[in-house]
């Protein structure tokens, strides 16, 4: 079933929309949640929470051409929130390491003025990612969006871990330079 047909089911408030969504994207959403939380049962709960959140969010949203991206964003946010909740008293080493890596090239969004700039920042980061070749973009997204480990990325692309680390370092530096040039730092 095509994405626009599934969204039409959501808009018609037909519960079959959830079944069709699970059929088409369930495994990918569960995998994404697992990359974040590292527990299969938690990943399954995040997947189910995604369907509920999608049900509540469509309408007003109508992601007919970007349904998977819409669902993936929901899943990722739910999984990150779950990890934060479960590790409130203890530190999540992977999440902290990734946050530290990426925040070196990002401006702080701690006040209202800069939060408004977050929309512009998102657009600029998207433009930057589009300017990268496919391999660099995919590796960057696997690390910072899907939260894959260096070793998992290395295996996925058949590239040494050292080269992956170097590529990520250079890409973060290029992102920093790009954002600086755009006046966002």
HUPE-V177960 format. One line per field, one symbol per residue. psi: psi as a letter, one per 20 degrees, with the letter a starting at -180 (. if undefined). A space follows every 10 residues. Layout:
psi: ???
//
This chain:
psi: pqghhghhgg hikpihhggh ggggiggggg gghhhgikph hhghggghhg gghgghiorh qmlhilgggg hggggggggg hgggghkghq pogggggggg ghihjqqqli rgghhhihgg gggggggghh iqrggggggg hhgigikqrg hgggggjlqq hghggggggh ggghgggghg hiki.
//
